[in-house]
Every structure is written in C-alpha cells, then in structure tokens.
Amino acid sequence: MKSPQIPKISDAEWCVMRVIWELEEATSSEIVDALSGDTEWKPRTIRTLIGRLVKKGALEYTEQGREYLYRAKVDERSCEREASQTFLDRVFQGRLTPFLSHFSDDQTYTDEEIAELKRIVETHEERKAGKKK
C-alpha cells in the first residue's frame, strides 16, 4: 500500500493534527474540547481547520451517527520529517551545519541533550559506515 503524500500543514492545523495523533480518532466536538484550553479559537474556526485538513488529505473520517469520526491519514513522524526538511531547505538551503550552528550559538543545552545529540551523530556515522561496506 502506497503511503499518502504529506500535505503542507499550517501552524494552526498542526494544533489540530497533534490532538488527532494523541487521541488516534476523535469527533469534531472532542477536538474542539481538547483545543479549548490551549487556544482562544471559536469552535467554528476549529471545524474550518478540520475541513481544510480533510481536503488536504491529512485527515479522513467516517460517519458515526450524526457526527464524523476523524482519523489521521498521515503519520506524525512523516509530517515532522517533511516539515523539518521544508524548513531546512527554505531557510538554510538544505544545509544542516548552519542550522545547528545557529541554534547552538543561541541556546544553553543540558548534559542530557548534548549526550543525545552525540548519540544521534554516532548512530548516523555507524549507518553511513555500514552502507559503504
């Protein structure tokens, strides 16, 4: 089965998608309830965002009585990967080094975060070395 193309998701739509990914499936009322504490959006705004995500192919739905039950058609990790790559391409011409340099200059990291970054680089190097064999 071919995976669906990853649509461009706006910042507001990311909020809706995060709720869906967390709940796995939800009615529009449940999505509105979940976002009511985090945003000042009116229910109509949230329902508009849901409709846009359906049109973009990010959400699908089934009828459940008088309501629709929404589910993600795209997985969270794939969307994060696509959005990250799009950002990297747009802002840093696809170059990771200037991106990381920019953030390392302006941030303070915990020892745990530094260790995790080192682990990521080491894992990448191991995979790369494995492909060369």
For each residue, the residues with C-beta under 8 A, 3 or more apart:
1:
2:
3: 74 78
4: 57 73 74
5: 57
6: 74 78 79 81 82
7: 53 56 57 58 74
8: 56 86
9: 13 14 17 53 56 58 79 83
10: 13 14 52
11: 14 15
12: 15 16 41 49
13: 9 10 16 17 49 52 53 56 58
14: 9 10 11 17 18
15: 11 12 18 19 35 38 39 49
16: 12 13 19 20 31 35 46 49 50 53
17: 9 13 14 20 21 53 58 59 72 76 79
18: 14 15 21 22 76
19: 15 16 22 23 26 31 34 35
20: 16 17 23 24 25 26 31 59 70 71 72
21: 17 18 24 72 75 76
22: 18 19 34
23: 19 20 26 30 34
24: 20 21 71 72
25: 20 69 70 71
26: 19 20 23 30 31 34 69 70
27: 30 31 64 67 68 69 70
28: 31 32 43 46 47 50 67 68 70
29: 32 33 67
30: 23 26 27 33 34
31: 16 19 20 26 27 28 34 35 46 50 70
32: 28 29 35 36 43 46 47
33: 29 30 36
34: 19 22 23 26 30 31 37 38
35: 15 16 19 31 32 38 39 41 46
36: 32 33 39
37: 34
38: 15 34 35
39: 15 35 36 46
40:
41: 12 35 45 46
42: 45 46
43: 28 32 46 47
44: 47 48
45: 41 42 48 49
46: 16 28 31 32 35 39 41 42 43 49 50
47: 28 32 43 44 50 51
48: 44 45 51 52
49: 12 13 15 16 45 46 52 53
50: 16 28 31 46 47 53 54 59 70
51: 47 48 54 55
52: 10 13 48 49 55 56
53: 7 9 13 16 17 49 50 56 58 59
54: 50 51 57 58 59 60 61 70
55: 51 52
56: 7 8 9 13 52 53
57: 4 5 7 54 73 74
58: 7 9 13 17 53 54 72 73 74 79
59: 17 20 50 53 54 70 71 72 73
60: 54 70 71 72 73
61: 54 68 69 70 71
62: 68 69 71
63: 67 68 69
64: 27 67 68 69
65:
66:
67: 27 28 29 63 64
68: 27 28 61 62 63 64
69: 25 26 27 61 62 63 64
70: 20 25 26 27 28 31 50 54 59 60 61
71: 20 24 25 59 60 61 62
72: 17 20 21 24 58 59 60 75 76
73: 4 57 58 59 60
74: 3 4 6 7 57 58 78 79
75: 21 72 78 79
76: 17 18 21 72 79 80
77: 80 81
78: 3 6 74 75 81 82
79: 6 9 17 58 74 75 76 82 83
80: 76 77 83 84
81: 6 77 78 84 85
82: 6 78 79 85 86
83: 9 79 80 86 87
84: 80 81 87 88
85: 81 82 88 89 94
86: 8 82 83 89 90
87: 83 84 90 91
88: 84 85 91 92 94 95 96 99
89: 85 86 92 93 94
90: 86 87
91: 87 88 99
92: 88 89 95 96 98 99 102
93: 89
94: 85 88 89
95: 88 92 98 99
96: 88 92 99 100
97: 100 101
98: 92 95 101 102
99: 88 91 92 95 96 102 103
100: 96 97 103 104
101: 97 98 104 105
102: 92 98 99 105 106
103: 99 100 106 107
104: 100 101 107 109
105: 101 102
106: 102 103
107: 103 104
108:
109: 104 113 114 117
110: 113 114
111: 114 115
112: 115 116
113: 109 110 116 117
114: 109 110 111 117 118
115: 111 112 118 119
116: 112 113 119 120
117: 109 113 114 120 121
118: 114 115 121 122
119: 115 116 122 123
120: 116 117 123 124
121: 117 118 124 125
122: 118 119 125 126
123: 119 120 126 127
124: 120 121 127 128
125: 121 122 128 129
126: 122 123 129 130
127: 123 124 130 131
128: 124 125 131 132
129: 125 126 132 133
130: 126 127 133
131: 127 128
132: 128 129
133: 129 130
